């Protein structure tokens, strides 16, 4: 019984982490839905700063390579 419980917990954890990795936008929506369903405030979205300047791969300086 304990073995099944431990294996189930490991399986659910691995499933959750892989879901977060392969479906990030859907994962954010699911997390937001779960937080609102529990009556908690959803956290503010994290803004990712994109690199700019020469060598960032944007193509503005014709120096991408």
PyMOL Python script that loads the backbone (N, CA, C, O; Angstrom):
from pymol import cmd

cmd.read_pdbstr("""\
ATOM      1  N   UNK A   1       0.820  -1.187   0.000  1.00  0.00           N
ATOM      2  CA  UNK A   1       0.000   0.000   0.000  1.00  0.00           C
ATOM      3  C   UNK A   1       0.873   1.264   0.000  1.00  0.00           C
ATOM      4  O   UNK A   1       0.637   2.187  -0.780  1.00  0.00           O
ATOM      5  N   UNK A   2       1.864   1.296   0.864  1.00  0.00           N
ATOM      6  CA  UNK A   2       2.758   2.456   0.944  1.00  0.00           C
ATOM      7  C   UNK A   2       3.562   2.602  -0.345  1.00  0.00           C
ATOM      8  O   UNK A   2       3.788   3.714  -0.824  1.00  0.00           O
ATOM      9  N   UNK A   3       3.993   1.461  -0.905  1.00  0.00           N
ATOM     10  CA  UNK A   3       4.755   1.510  -2.153  1.00  0.00           C
ATOM     11  C   UNK A   3       3.934   2.124  -3.274  1.00  0.00           C
ATOM     12  O   UNK A   3       4.440   2.944  -4.040  1.00  0.00           O
ATOM     13  N   UNK A   4       2.675   1.734  -3.374  1.00  0.00           N
ATOM     14  CA  UNK A   4       1.797   2.278  -4.408  1.00  0.00           C
ATOM     15  C   UNK A   4       1.592   3.779  -4.215  1.00  0.00           C
ATOM     16  O   UNK A   4       1.540   4.527  -5.192  1.00  0.00           O
ATOM     17  N   UNK A   5       1.478   4.213  -2.995  1.00  0.00           N
ATOM     18  CA  UNK A   5       1.295   5.626  -2.702  1.00  0.00           C
ATOM     19  C   UNK A   5       2.537   6.427  -3.098  1.00  0.00           C
ATOM     20  O   UNK A   5       2.423   7.500  -3.691  1.00  0.00           O
ATOM     21  N   UNK A   6       3.696   5.917  -2.775  1.00  0.00           N
ATOM     22  CA  UNK A   6       4.949   6.596  -3.123  1.00  0.00           C
ATOM     23  C   UNK A   6       5.147   6.625  -4.637  1.00  0.00           C
ATOM     24  O   UNK A   6       5.508   7.664  -5.191  1.00  0.00           O
ATOM     25  N   UNK A   7       4.917   5.510  -5.305  1.00  0.00           N
ATOM     26  CA  UNK A   7       5.059   5.473  -6.751  1.00  0.00           C
ATOM     27  C   UNK A   7       4.050   6.386  -7.441  1.00  0.00           C
ATOM     28  O   UNK A   7       4.374   7.022  -8.444  1.00  0.00           O
ATOM     29  N   UNK A   8       2.850   6.454  -6.919  1.00  0.00           N
ATOM     30  CA  UNK A   8       1.845   7.347  -7.482  1.00  0.00           C
ATOM     31  C   UNK A   8       2.248   8.803  -7.322  1.00  0.00           C
ATOM     32  O   UNK A   8       2.061   9.603  -8.239  1.00  0.00           O
ATOM     33  N   UNK A   9       2.796   9.152  -6.173  1.00  0.00           N
ATOM     34  CA  UNK A   9       3.251  10.526  -5.941  1.00  0.00           C
ATOM     35  C   UNK A   9       4.388  10.889  -6.894  1.00  0.00           C
ATOM     36  O   UNK A   9       4.415  11.993  -7.438  1.00  0.00           O
ATOM     37  N   UNK A  10       5.320   9.968  -7.096  1.00  0.00           N
ATOM     38  CA  UNK A  10       6.426  10.212  -8.025  1.00  0.00           C
ATOM     39  C   UNK A  10       5.891  10.371  -9.447  1.00  0.00           C
ATOM     40  O   UNK A  10       6.336  11.256 -10.179  1.00  0.00           O
ATOM     41  N   UNK A  11       4.959   9.537  -9.836  1.00  0.00           N
ATOM     42  CA  UNK A  11       4.383   9.600 -11.178  1.00  0.00           C
ATOM     43  C   UNK A  11       3.648  10.916 -11.408  1.00  0.00           C
ATOM     44  O   UNK A  11       3.817  11.543 -12.454  1.00  0.00           O
ATOM     45  N   UNK A  12       2.842  11.336 -10.449  1.00  0.00           N
ATOM     46  CA  UNK A  12       2.085  12.582 -10.585  1.00  0.00           C
ATOM     47  C   UNK A  12       3.039  13.773 -10.644  1.00  0.00           C
ATOM     48  O   UNK A  12       2.814  14.707 -11.414  1.00  0.00           O
ATOM     49  N   UNK A  13       4.094  13.750  -9.844  1.00  0.00           N
ATOM     50  CA  UNK A  13       5.075  14.833  -9.859  1.00  0.00           C
ATOM     51  C   UNK A  13       5.785  14.905 -11.206  1.00  0.00           C
ATOM     52  O   UNK A  13       5.955  15.993 -11.757  1.00  0.00           O
ATOM     53  N   UNK A  14       6.201  13.766 -11.739  1.00  0.00           N
ATOM     54  CA  UNK A  14       6.866  13.744 -13.045  1.00  0.00           C
ATOM     55  C   UNK A  14       5.912  14.199 -14.146  1.00  0.00           C
ATOM     56  O   UNK A  14       6.318  14.908 -15.067  1.00  0.00           O
ATOM     57  N   UNK A  15       4.669  13.802 -14.053  1.00  0.00           N
ATOM     58  CA  UNK A  15       3.673  14.220 -15.038  1.00  0.00           C
ATOM     59  C   UNK A  15       3.459  15.723 -14.993  1.00  0.00           C
ATOM     60  O   UNK A  15       3.357  16.365 -16.038  1.00  0.00           O
ATOM     61  N   UNK A  16       3.389  16.294 -13.790  1.00  0.00           N
ATOM     62  CA  UNK A  16       3.188  17.733 -13.640  1.00  0.00           C
ATOM     63  C   UNK A  16       4.374  18.519 -14.202  1.00  0.00           C
ATOM     64  O   UNK A  16       4.179  19.511 -14.904  1.00  0.00           O
ATOM     65  N   UNK A  17       5.595  18.087 -13.901  1.00  0.00           N
ATOM     66  CA  UNK A  17       6.773  18.788 -14.403  1.00  0.00           C
ATOM     67  C   UNK A  17       6.884  18.694 -15.924  1.00  0.00           C
ATOM     68  O   UNK A  17       7.250  19.672 -16.575  1.00  0.00           O
ATOM     69  N   UNK A  18       6.576  17.543 -16.491  1.00  0.00           N
ATOM     70  CA  UNK A  18       6.632  17.418 -17.946  1.00  0.00           C
ATOM     71  C   UNK A  18       5.528  18.241 -18.604  1.00  0.00           C
ATOM     72  O   UNK A  18       5.743  18.806 -19.677  1.00  0.00           O
ATOM     73  N   UNK A  19       4.358  18.319 -17.986  1.00  0.00           N
ATOM     74  CA  UNK A  19       3.273  19.162 -18.504  1.00  0.00           C
ATOM     75  C   UNK A  19       3.697  20.623 -18.507  1.00  0.00           C
ATOM     76  O   UNK A  19       3.424  21.349 -19.463  1.00  0.00           O
ATOM     77  N   UNK A  20       4.368  21.059 -17.432  1.00  0.00           N
ATOM     78  CA  UNK A  20       4.853  22.438 -17.358  1.00  0.00           C
ATOM     79  C   UNK A  20       5.910  22.713 -18.425  1.00  0.00           C
ATOM     80  O   UNK A  20       5.955  23.811 -18.981  1.00  0.00           O
ATOM     81  N   UNK A  21       6.746  21.743 -18.713  1.00  0.00           N
ATOM     82  CA  UNK A  21       7.823  21.947 -19.681  1.00  0.00           C
ATOM     83  C   UNK A  21       7.303  21.975 -21.115  1.00  0.00           C
ATOM     84  O   UNK A  21       7.711  22.833 -21.898  1.00  0.00           O
ATOM     85  N   UNK A  22       6.413  21.056 -21.472  1.00  0.00           N
ATOM     86  CA  UNK A  22       5.978  20.927 -22.845  1.00  0.00           C
ATOM     87  C   UNK A  22       4.778  21.807 -23.207  1.00  0.00           C
ATOM     88  O   UNK A  22       4.569  22.099 -24.384  1.00  0.00           O
ATOM     89  N   UNK A  23       3.997  22.229 -22.229  1.00  0.00           N
ATOM     90  CA  UNK A  23       2.833  23.073 -22.476  1.00  0.00           C
ATOM     91  C   UNK A  23       2.826  24.251 -21.508  1.00  0.00           C
ATOM     92  O   UNK A  23       1.969  24.307 -20.626  1.00  0.00           O
ATOM     93  N   UNK A  24       3.765  25.202 -21.648  1.00  0.00           N
ATOM     94  CA  UNK A  24       3.879  26.268 -20.655  1.00  0.00           C
ATOM     95  C   UNK A  24       2.670  27.212 -20.603  1.00  0.00           C
ATOM     96  O   UNK A  24       2.250  27.606 -19.515  1.00  0.00           O
ATOM     97  N   UNK A  25       2.107  27.579 -21.754  1.00  0.00           N
ATOM     98  CA  UNK A  25       0.975  28.513 -21.714  1.00  0.00           C
ATOM     99  C   UNK A  25      -0.269  27.842 -21.149  1.00  0.00           C
ATOM    100  O   UNK A  25      -1.012  28.456 -20.382  1.00  0.00           O
ATOM    101  N   UNK A  26      -0.500  26.594 -21.520  1.00  0.00           N
ATOM    102  CA  UNK A  26      -1.635  25.866 -20.963  1.00  0.00           C
ATOM    103  C   UNK A  26      -1.432  25.650 -19.472  1.00  0.00           C
ATOM    104  O   UNK A  26      -2.384  25.720 -18.695  1.00  0.00           O
ATOM    105  N   UNK A  27      -0.213  25.393 -19.078  1.00  0.00           N
ATOM    106  CA  UNK A  27       0.093  25.199 -17.669  1.00  0.00           C
ATOM    107  C   UNK A  27      -0.208  26.454 -16.860  1.00  0.00           C
ATOM    108  O   UNK A  27      -0.746  26.372 -15.755  1.00  0.00           O
ATOM    109  N   UNK A  28       0.144  27.633 -17.416  1.00  0.00           N
ATOM    110  CA  UNK A  28      -0.161  28.889 -16.716  1.00  0.00           C
ATOM    111  C   UNK A  28      -1.651  29.081 -16.561  1.00  0.00           C
ATOM    112  O   UNK A  28      -2.112  29.537 -15.514  1.00  0.00           O
ATOM    113  N   UNK A  29      -2.421  28.736 -17.599  1.00  0.00           N
ATOM    114  CA  UNK A  29      -3.875  28.877 -17.504  1.00  0.00           C
ATOM    115  C   UNK A  29      -4.461  27.918 -16.470  1.00  0.00           C
ATOM    116  O   UNK A  29      -5.366  28.285 -15.720  1.00  0.00           O
ATOM    117  N   UNK A  30      -3.944  26.693 -16.431  1.00  0.00           N
ATOM    118  CA  UNK A  30      -4.424  25.707 -15.452  1.00  0.00           C
ATOM    119  C   UNK A  30      -4.108  26.173 -14.037  1.00  0.00           C
ATOM    120  O   UNK A  30      -4.957  26.092 -13.149  1.00  0.00           O
ATOM    121  N   UNK A  31      -2.878  26.666 -13.823  1.00  0.00           N
ATOM    122  CA  UNK A  31      -2.492  27.153 -12.498  1.00  0.00           C
ATOM    123  C   UNK A  31      -3.364  28.334 -12.081  1.00  0.00           C
ATOM    124  O   UNK A  31      -3.790  28.418 -10.929  1.00  0.00           O
ATOM    125  N   UNK A  32      -3.629  29.247 -13.020  1.00  0.00           N
ATOM    126  CA  UNK A  32      -4.460  30.403 -12.719  1.00  0.00           C
ATOM    127  C   UNK A  32      -5.876  29.967 -12.371  1.00  0.00           C
ATOM    128  O   UNK A  32      -6.477  30.488 -11.432  1.00  0.00           O
ATOM    129  N   UNK A  33      -6.413  29.005 -13.133  1.00  0.00           N
ATOM    130  CA  UNK A  33      -7.755  28.495 -12.847  1.00  0.00           C
ATOM    131  C   UNK A  33      -7.814  27.839 -11.474  1.00  0.00           C
ATOM    132  O   UNK A  33      -8.765  28.052 -10.722  1.00  0.00           O
ATOM    133  N   UNK A  34      -6.802  27.043 -11.147  1.00  0.00           N
ATOM    134  CA  UNK A  34      -6.791  26.367  -9.850  1.00  0.00           C
ATOM    135  C   UNK A  34      -6.698  27.359  -8.699  1.00  0.00           C
ATOM    136  O   UNK A  34      -7.350  27.187  -7.669  1.00  0.00           O
ATOM    137  N   UNK A  35      -5.882  28.402  -8.876  1.00  0.00           N
ATOM    138  CA  UNK A  35      -5.760  29.408  -7.820  1.00  0.00           C
ATOM    139  C   UNK A  35      -7.062  30.169  -7.616  1.00  0.00           C
ATOM    140  O   UNK A  35      -7.448  30.437  -6.478  1.00  0.00           O
ATOM    141  N   UNK A  36      -7.745  30.522  -8.703  1.00  0.00           N
ATOM    142  CA  UNK A  36      -9.016  31.233  -8.551  1.00  0.00           C
ATOM    143  C   UNK A  36     -10.097  30.314  -8.001  1.00  0.00           C
ATOM    144  O   UNK A  36     -10.973  30.763  -7.262  1.00  0.00           O
ATOM    145  N   UNK A  37     -10.047  29.034  -8.353  1.00  0.00           N
ATOM    146  CA  UNK A  37     -11.028  28.086  -7.824  1.00  0.00           C
ATOM    147  C   UNK A  37     -10.849  27.897  -6.315  1.00  0.00           C
ATOM    148  O   UNK A  37     -11.814  27.644  -5.593  1.00  0.00           O
ATOM    149  N   UNK A  38      -9.617  28.022  -5.853  1.00  0.00           N
ATOM    150  CA  UNK A  38      -9.344  27.893  -4.422  1.00  0.00           C
ATOM    151  C   UNK A  38      -9.544  29.215  -3.684  1.00  0.00           C
ATOM    152  O   UNK A  38      -9.398  29.278  -2.464  1.00  0.00           O
ATOM    153  N   UNK A  39      -9.879  30.265  -4.426  1.00  0.00           N
ATOM    154  CA  UNK A  39     -10.129  31.560  -3.803  1.00  0.00           C
ATOM    155  C   UNK A  39      -8.881  32.360  -3.541  1.00  0.00           C
ATOM    156  O   UNK A  39      -8.894  33.280  -2.724  1.00  0.00           O
ATOM    157  N   UNK A  40      -7.812  32.028  -4.214  1.00  0.00           N
ATOM    158  CA  UNK A  40      -6.556  32.762  -4.030  1.00  0.00           C
ATOM    159  C   UNK A  40      -6.312  33.653  -5.221  1.00  0.00           C
ATOM    160  O   UNK A  40      -6.829  33.414  -6.313  1.00  0.00           O
ATOM    161  N   UNK A  41      -5.529  34.673  -5.004  1.00  0.00           N
ATOM    162  CA  UNK A  41      -5.193  35.599  -6.070  1.00  0.00           C
ATOM    163  C   UNK A  41      -4.078  35.002  -6.921  1.00  0.00           C
ATOM    164  O   UNK A  41      -3.093  34.487  -6.392  1.00  0.00           O
ATOM    165  N   UNK A  42      -4.237  35.073  -8.253  1.00  0.00           N
ATOM    166  CA  UNK A  42      -3.186  34.543  -9.114  1.00  0.00           C
ATOM    167  C   UNK A  42      -2.025  35.525  -9.151  1.00  0.00           C
ATOM    168  O   UNK A  42      -2.239  36.737  -9.140  1.00  0.00           O
ATOM    169  N   UNK A  43      -0.797  35.016  -9.195  1.00  0.00           N
ATOM    170  CA  UNK A  43       0.371  35.905  -9.208  1.00  0.00           C
ATOM    171  C   UNK A  43       0.465  36.659 -10.520  1.00  0.00           C
ATOM    172  O   UNK A  43      -0.063  36.217 -11.540  1.00  0.00           O
ATOM    173  N   UNK A  44       1.133  37.784 -10.490  1.00  0.00           N
ATOM    174  CA  UNK A  44       1.322  38.584 -11.692  1.00  0.00           C
ATOM    175  C   UNK A  44       2.229  37.822 -12.658  1.00  0.00           C
ATOM    176  O   UNK A  44       3.143  37.120 -12.225  1.00  0.00           O
ATOM    177  N   UNK A  45       1.982  37.958 -13.959  1.00  0.00           N
ATOM    178  CA  UNK A  45       2.839  37.247 -14.919  1.00  0.00           C
ATOM    179  C   UNK A  45       4.261  37.783 -14.892  1.00  0.00           C
ATOM    180  O   UNK A  45       4.494  38.974 -14.686  1.00  0.00           O
ATOM    181  N   UNK A  46       5.193  36.886 -15.102  1.00  0.00           N
ATOM    182  CA  UNK A  46       6.601  37.252 -15.108  1.00  0.00           C
ATOM    183  C   UNK A  46       6.970  37.678 -16.526  1.00  0.00           C
ATOM    184  O   UNK A  46       6.782  36.926 -17.482  1.00  0.00           O
ATOM    185  N   UNK A  47       7.495  38.886 -16.647  1.00  0.00           N
ATOM    186  CA  UNK A  47       7.898  39.375 -17.952  1.00  0.00           C
ATOM    187  C   UNK A  47       9.360  39.022 -18.197  1.00  0.00           C
ATOM    188  O   UNK A  47      10.222  39.277 -17.357  1.00  0.00           O
ATOM    189  N   UNK A  48       9.622  38.440 -19.343  1.00  0.00           N
ATOM    190  CA  UNK A  48      10.977  38.032 -19.695  1.00  0.00           C
ATOM    191  C   UNK A  48      11.572  39.108 -20.587  1.00  0.00           C
ATOM    192  O   UNK A  48      10.986  39.471 -21.607  1.00  0.00           O
ATOM    193  N   UNK A  49      12.727  39.615 -20.207  1.00  0.00           N
ATOM    194  CA  UNK A  49      13.393  40.647 -20.993  1.00  0.00           C
ATOM    195  C   UNK A  49      14.146  39.978 -22.137  1.00  0.00           C
ATOM    196  O   UNK A  49      14.981  39.099 -21.923  1.00  0.00           O
ATOM    197  N   UNK A  50      13.833  40.413 -23.359  1.00  0.00           N
ATOM    198  CA  UNK A  50      14.508  39.845 -24.515  1.00  0.00           C
ATOM    199  C   UNK A  50      15.809  40.589 -24.763  1.00  0.00           C
ATOM    200  O   UNK A  50      15.868  41.807 -24.601  1.00  0.00           O
ATOM    201  N   UNK A  51      16.846  39.873 -25.153  1.00  0.00           N
ATOM    202  CA  UNK A  51      18.131  40.530 -25.399  1.00  0.00           C
ATOM    203  C   UNK A  51      18.057  41.412 -26.644  1.00  0.00           C
ATOM    204  O   UNK A  51      17.405  41.060 -27.627  1.00  0.00           O
ATOM    205  N   UNK A  52      18.717  42.538 -26.591  1.00  0.00           N
ATOM    206  CA  UNK A  52      18.775  43.445 -27.736  1.00  0.00           C
ATOM    207  C   UNK A  52      20.219  43.816 -27.999  1.00  0.00           C
ATOM    208  O   UNK A  52      21.097  43.540 -27.181  1.00  0.00           O
ATOM    209  N   UNK A  53      20.465  44.434 -29.125  1.00  0.00           N
ATOM    210  CA  UNK A  53      21.812  44.862 -29.466  1.00  0.00           C
ATOM    211  C   UNK A  53      22.465  43.938 -30.462  1.00  0.00           C
ATOM    212  O   UNK A  53      21.896  42.917 -30.847  1.00  0.00           O
ATOM    213  N   UNK A  54      23.636  44.292 -30.867  1.00  0.00           N
ATOM    214  CA  UNK A  54      24.353  43.514 -31.865  1.00  0.00           C
ATOM    215  C   UNK A  54      24.744  42.143 -31.288  1.00  0.00           C
ATOM    216  O   UNK A  54      25.286  42.042 -30.187  1.00  0.00           O
ATOM    217  N   UNK A  55      24.455  41.113 -32.057  1.00  0.00           N
ATOM    218  CA  UNK A  55      24.758  39.761 -31.619  1.00  0.00           C
ATOM    219  C   UNK A  55      23.620  39.069 -30.905  1.00  0.00           C
ATOM    220  O   UNK A  55      23.777  37.940 -30.441  1.00  0.00           O
ATOM    221  N   UNK A  56      22.459  39.733 -30.807  1.00  0.00           N
ATOM    222  CA  UNK A  56      21.327  39.117 -30.131  1.00  0.00           C
ATOM    223  C   UNK A  56      20.499  38.248 -31.071  1.00  0.00           C
ATOM    224  O   UNK A  56      19.636  37.493 -30.624  1.00  0.00           O
ATOM    225  N   UNK A  57      20.762  38.352 -32.373  1.00  0.00           N
ATOM    226  CA  UNK A  57      20.028  37.548 -33.322  1.00  0.00           C
ATOM    227  C   UNK A  57      18.792  38.218 -33.880  1.00  0.00           C
ATOM    228  O   UNK A  57      17.985  37.568 -34.545  1.00  0.00           O
ATOM    229  N   UNK A  58      18.625  39.513 -33.620  1.00  0.00           N
ATOM    230  CA  UNK A  58      17.425  40.204 -34.072  1.00  0.00           C
ATOM    231  C   UNK A  58      17.507  40.609 -35.537  1.00  0.00           C
ATOM    232  O   UNK A  58      16.464  40.768 -36.170  1.00  0.00           O
ATOM    233  N   UNK A  59      18.686  40.783 -36.101  1.00  0.00           N
ATOM    234  CA  UNK A  59      18.857  41.116 -37.500  1.00  0.00           C
ATOM    235  C   UNK A  59      18.900  42.606 -37.795  1.00  0.00           C
ATOM    236  O   UNK A  59      18.938  42.982 -38.966  1.00  0.00           O
ATOM    237  N   UNK A  60      18.896  43.469 -36.790  1.00  0.00           N
ATOM    238  CA  UNK A  60      18.887  44.915 -37.014  1.00  0.00           C
ATOM    239  C   UNK A  60      20.238  45.436 -37.487  1.00  0.00           C
ATOM    240  O   UNK A  60      20.294  46.411 -38.237  1.00  0.00           O
ATOM    241  N   UNK A  61      21.308  44.812 -37.067  1.00  0.00           N
ATOM    242  CA  UNK A  61      22.634  45.350 -37.398  1.00  0.00           C
ATOM    243  C   UNK A  61      23.327  44.553 -38.500  1.00  0.00           C
ATOM    244  O   UNK A  61      24.490  44.810 -38.811  1.00  0.00           O
ATOM    245  N   UNK A  62      22.627  43.594 -39.089  1.00  0.00           N
ATOM    246  CA  UNK A  62      23.187  42.716 -40.114  1.00  0.00           C
ATOM    247  C   UNK A  62      24.442  42.004 -39.627  1.00  0.00           C
ATOM    248  O   UNK A  62      25.313  41.661 -40.427  1.00  0.00           O
ATOM    249  N   UNK A  63      24.536  41.782 -38.334  1.00  0.00           N
ATOM    250  CA  UNK A  63      25.708  41.110 -37.777  1.00  0.00           C
ATOM    251  C   UNK A  63      25.359  39.763 -37.166  1.00  0.00           C
ATOM    252  O   UNK A  63      26.119  39.212 -36.370  1.00  0.00           O
ATOM    253  N   UNK A  64      24.207  39.245 -37.545  1.00  0.00           N
ATOM    254  CA  UNK A  64      23.804  37.954 -36.974  1.00  0.00           C
ATOM    255  C   UNK A  64      24.622  36.843 -37.614  1.00  0.00           C
ATOM    256  O   UNK A  64      24.906  36.866 -38.812  1.00  0.00           O
ATOM    257  N   UNK A  65      24.983  35.899 -36.813  1.00  0.00           N
ATOM    258  CA  UNK A  65      25.772  34.834 -37.410  1.00  0.00           C
ATOM    259  C   UNK A  65      25.949  33.659 -36.569  1.00  0.00           C
ATOM    260  O   UNK A  65      26.601  32.699 -36.979  1.00  0.00           O
TER     261      UNK A  65
END
""", "prot")
cmd.dss("prot")
cmd.show_as("cartoon", "prot")
cmd.util.cbc("prot")
cmd.orient("prot")
